[in-house]
Amino acid sequence: GKRYRRQDEIGTPFCVTVDFESLNDMAATVRERDSMKQERIKMEDIRDYLEEKLEN
């Protein structure tokens, strides 16, 4: 919604969303600005995931 649009406007390449489901599955939603693709990533893997995406 509004938060994603704001991040798109300022050029944030990825948004990480922690929600109520995150408390159960210990994962967050990572959204790519350019493709709008969203994936659930385990919290312990988010740093590696983003580093890999930013290198490419």
C-alpha positions in Angstrom: 0.0 0.0 0.0 1.1 3.5 0.9 4.3 2.4 2.6 5.5 0.5 -0.5 4.6 3.4 -2.8 6.6 5.8 -0.6 9.6 3.4 -0.7 9.3 3.1 -4.5 9.3 7.0 -4.8 12.6 7.3 -2.9 14.2 4.4 -4.7 14.5 1.8 -2.0 15.4 -1.4 -3.9 13.9 -3.8 -1.4 11.3 -3.6 1.4 11.3 -6.1 4.3 7.9 -6.5 6.0 7.6 -8.1 9.4 4.1 -9.0 10.2 2.1 -11.1 12.7 2.8 -14.3 10.7 6.5 -13.6 11.2 6.1 -14.4 14.9 5.0 -17.9 14.0 7.2 -18.8 11.0 10.2 -16.5 11.8 10.1 -15.2 8.2 9.6 -11.8 6.6 8.3 -10.7 3.2 10.9 -9.2 1.0 9.6 -7.2 -1.9 11.7 -6.1 -4.9 11.0 -2.6 -6.2 11.6 -3.3 -9.9 9.8 -6.6 -10.3 7.3 -6.2 -7.4 8.1 -9.8 -6.7 7.5 -10.8 -3.1 9.1 -13.8 -1.2 8.9 -15.1 2.3 12.5 -15.4 3.6 13.5 -16.9 6.9 14.8 -14.1 9.2 18.1 -15.8 9.6 18.6 -15.8 5.8 17.6 -12.2 5.0 21.1 -10.7 5.2 22.5 -13.3 2.8 19.5 -13.0 0.5 19.8 -9.2 0.2 23.6 -9.3 -0.2 23.3 -11.7 -3.1 20.5 -9.7 -4.8 22.5 -6.4 -4.4 25.7 -8.0 -5.9 23.8 -8.9 -9.1 
